[in-house]
Amino acid sequence: MNVRNAIIIPARAGSKSIPNKNMKVFRGEPLIYWAIKVAKESNWGRVIVSTESVEIAEYAAHLGAEVPFMRPIELSTDSASTESVLKHAVQEIGIESVDKLALLQPTAPFRKVSDILEADSLFNKYEDITCVFSVKYATANQHPDWMIAINSKGFAERYTGKSLGDSWGTRQSLAPVYIRNDYVYMFKPENLFPVNDNKSSMYGNNPRILLSGPERIDIDINNPIDWDLAEALFEKFSNELS
């Protein structure tokens, strides 16, 4: 393990759509278990959980994760940004002690150890890189060319501004566009503390994508329907999640 790498797992107790979501049992274990499990198995770096919850902190420590600080309540609300949570974590552990950070969201339980290791390999390939984040292809109705928007008059129109009567093309002809799948974000800690007028962002100025294969399942659990679907798929494909 490289102690100058750190995996941050944010896990607050508050959740309106699914109460105490991170500690709710998902396929026999609390949801946060799956993020900590993959993080530790990767042996990529320190595994640090950021939470305001004593329950979550004690459980994470039981699994072998570090909880070297408690997150302030003001950074544990629905309106708190991911960057603000990460920035607080880096300030607590000391920016001088870490070279690379990885963010793992507990709400993406289908990630694999290989996602972390492949992100690291890509990160190390380019000298000027600032971030690697995992994505999948946007296909069919996920693609902007096939999306619908409502204009200022309340009428439906193509999101791209094209007429509904224009050719929609085929799925195979759509230009490559990507959707984040939250398997992994890997970045330089200094991205969170920019100089001059640059905006604080984990992406930095030179991000690259890690493209996941089309066979991967990447449900981000945000509501009860996501939860039920993820549980059903997890049971069906659990033998492929190693």
C-alpha positions in Angstrom: 0.0 0.0 0.0 1.2 3.5 -0.9 0.5 5.6 2.3 0.7 8.7 0.2 -2.4 7.7 -1.7 -5.8 8.2 0.1 -9.2 6.9 -0.8 -12.0 9.1 0.6 -15.4 7.5 1.1 -18.0 10.2 2.0 -20.9 8.7 4.0 -23.3 11.0 5.9 -26.2 9.8 8.0 -28.8 12.2 6.5 -30.7 11.0 3.5 -34.2 12.0 2.6 -35.1 9.5 -0.1 -33.6 6.5 1.8 -33.2 7.2 5.5 -29.7 6.4 6.8 -28.9 5.0 3.4 -25.3 4.2 4.0 -26.0 1.9 6.9 -29.1 0.2 5.3 -28.4 -3.4 4.7 -27.7 -4.1 1.0 -27.3 -7.8 0.1 -26.5 -8.8 3.7 -24.2 -5.9 4.6 -24.6 -2.1 5.1 -24.3 -0.2 1.8 -21.0 1.4 2.9 -19.5 -2.0 3.4 -19.1 -2.5 -0.3 -17.1 0.7 -0.9 -14.8 0.0 2.0 -14.4 -3.7 0.9 -13.2 -2.7 -2.6 -11.1 0.1 -1.3 -9.2 -2.1 1.1 -8.9 -5.0 -1.4 -7.3 -2.6 -3.9 -4.4 -2.0 -1.5 -4.0 1.3 -3.3 -3.7 3.6 -0.3 -5.2 4.7 3.0 -9.0 4.2 3.2 -10.6 7.2 5.0 -14.3 7.6 5.7 -15.7 11.1 6.0 -18.8 11.2 8.1 -20.6 13.2 10.8 -22.3 10.0 12.2 -20.8 8.1 15.2 -22.6 5.0 14.0 -21.0 5.1 10.6 -17.6 6.0 12.1 -17.6 3.1 14.5 -18.7 0.7 11.8 -16.1 1.9 9.3 -13.4 1.6 11.9 -14.6 -2.0 12.6 -14.0 -2.8 9.0 -10.5 -1.4 9.1 -11.0 2.0 7.5 -9.6 5.1 9.1 -11.9 7.8 10.6 -9.3 10.3 11.7 -11.8 13.2 12.0 -15.5 13.8 12.1 -17.2 15.8 9.4 -18.8 19.1 10.5 -22.6 19.2 10.4 -22.6 22.1 7.9 -20.8 19.8 5.4 -23.3 17.0 6.0 -26.4 18.5 4.4 -28.1 18.0 1.0 -26.6 21.3 -0.2 -23.0 20.5 0.7 -20.9 20.0 -2.4 -18.7 17.0 -2.9 -15.7 19.3 -3.4 -16.3 21.0 0.0 -16.4 17.6 1.7 -13.2 16.5 -0.1 -11.4 19.7 0.7 -12.2 19.4 4.4 -10.9 15.8 4.4 -7.6 16.9 2.8 -7.2 19.8 5.2 -7.7 17.3 8.1 -5.2 14.7 6.9 -2.8 17.4 5.6 -2.3 18.1 1.9 1.5 17.6 2.4 0.9 14.0 3.3 -0.9 12.9 0.1 0.1 12.7 -3.6 -3.1 11.3 -5.1 -6.7 11.0 -3.9 -9.5 8.7 -5.0 -13.2 9.3 -4.3 -15.5 6.3 -3.9 -19.2 7.0 -3.5 -21.0 4.3 -1.4 -24.0 4.6 -3.7 -22.2 2.8 -6.5 -21.9 -0.8 -5.2 -21.0 -2.4 -8.5 -17.5 -1.1 -8.7 -14.5 -3.5 -8.8 -11.0 -3.4 -7.5 -9.9 -3.2 -11.2 -11.6 0.2 -11.6 -9.2 1.7 -9.0 -6.1 0.0 -10.4 -7.0 0.9 -14.0 -7.6 4.5 -13.0 -4.2 4.6 -11.3 -2.5 3.0 -14.4 -4.0 5.7 -16.7 -3.1 8.4 -14.2 0.5 7.4 -14.2 0.6 7.2 -18.0 0.4 11.0 -18.5 2.7 13.6 -16.8 0.2 16.5 -17.1 -2.9 14.6 -16.0 -5.0 16.1 -13.2 -7.8 13.6 -12.8 -9.2 10.3 -14.1 -12.9 9.5 -13.7 -14.9 6.5 -14.9 -17.6 6.8 -17.5 -19.8 4.8 -19.8 -21.1 5.5 -23.3 -24.4 7.5 -23.4 -26.6 5.4 -25.7 -30.1 5.8 -27.2 -32.3 7.9 -24.9 -29.4 8.8 -22.6 -27.7 10.6 -25.5 -28.3 14.4 -25.9 -29.3 14.0 -29.5 -32.2 11.9 -28.4 -33.2 13.9 -25.4 -36.3 16.2 -25.1 -36.4 19.6 -23.6 -39.3 22.0 -22.9 -38.9 25.5 -24.4 -39.9 28.8 -22.9 -43.4 28.5 -24.4 -43.9 25.1 -22.8 -43.6 23.0 -26.0 -41.4 19.9 -26.5 -38.3 20.2 -28.6 -35.0 18.4 -29.2 -32.5 19.2 -26.4 -29.9 20.0 -29.1 -32.2 22.5 -30.8 -33.0 20.3 -33.8 -36.6 20.0 -34.9 -38.6 17.0 -33.8 -39.2 16.3 -37.4 -35.5 16.1 -38.3 -33.9 12.7 -38.7 -33.1 11.2 -35.3 -30.5 8.9 -36.8 -29.7 5.4 -35.5 -28.2 4.4 -32.2 -25.1 3.3 -34.0 -24.7 6.7 -35.7 -24.7 8.8 -32.5 -21.5 10.8 -31.8 -19.6 9.5 -28.8 -20.8 11.1 -25.5 -20.2 9.8 -22.0 -22.0 9.6 -18.7 -20.2 9.4 -15.3 -20.8 6.2 -13.5 -19.2 6.9 -10.1 -17.0 3.9 -10.0 -13.9 6.0 -9.3 -12.6 9.5 -9.4 -8.8 9.8 -9.0 -7.2 13.3 -8.8 -4.4 15.4 -7.5 -5.2 17.0 -4.1 -4.0 20.5 -5.3 -7.0 20.5 -7.6 -9.1 21.4 -4.6 -6.9 24.4 -3.7 -6.4 26.2 -7.0 -4.3 29.4 -7.4 -5.4 32.6 -9.1 -9.0 32.5 -10.3 -9.3 28.8 -11.0 -12.4 27.1 -9.5 -11.9 24.5 -6.9 -12.7 21.2 -8.6 -11.4 17.6 -8.3 -11.2 17.5 -12.1 -8.5 20.1 -12.5 -7.4 21.4 -15.9 -6.4 18.1 -17.6 -8.9 15.3 -16.8 -9.1 12.1 -18.7 -11.8 9.4 -18.8 -11.7 5.8 -17.9 -14.2 4.1 -20.1 -16.1 1.2 -18.6 -17.3 -1.7 -20.8 -20.9 -1.9 -22.0 -21.5 -5.1 -19.9 -20.9 -3.3 -16.6 -23.8 -2.5 -14.3 -23.5 1.0 -12.8 -26.6 1.9 -10.9 -26.2 4.9 -8.6 -28.5 4.4 -5.7 -30.5 7.6 -5.0 -34.1 6.4 -4.4 -36.0 3.2 -3.4 -36.5 2.1 -7.0 -32.7 2.3 -7.6 -32.2 0.3 -4.4 -34.6 -2.5 -5.4 -33.2 -2.7 -8.9 -29.6 -2.7 -7.6 -30.4 -5.5 -5.2 -31.9 -7.7 -7.8 -29.0 -7.2 -10.3 -26.4 -7.6 -7.5 -27.8 -11.0 -6.7 -27.8 -12.0 -10.4 -24.3 -10.8 -11.1 -22.5 -11.1 -7.8 -20.1 -13.7 -9.0 -18.8 -11.2 -11.6 -18.0 -8.4 -9.1 -14.5 -9.5 -8.1 
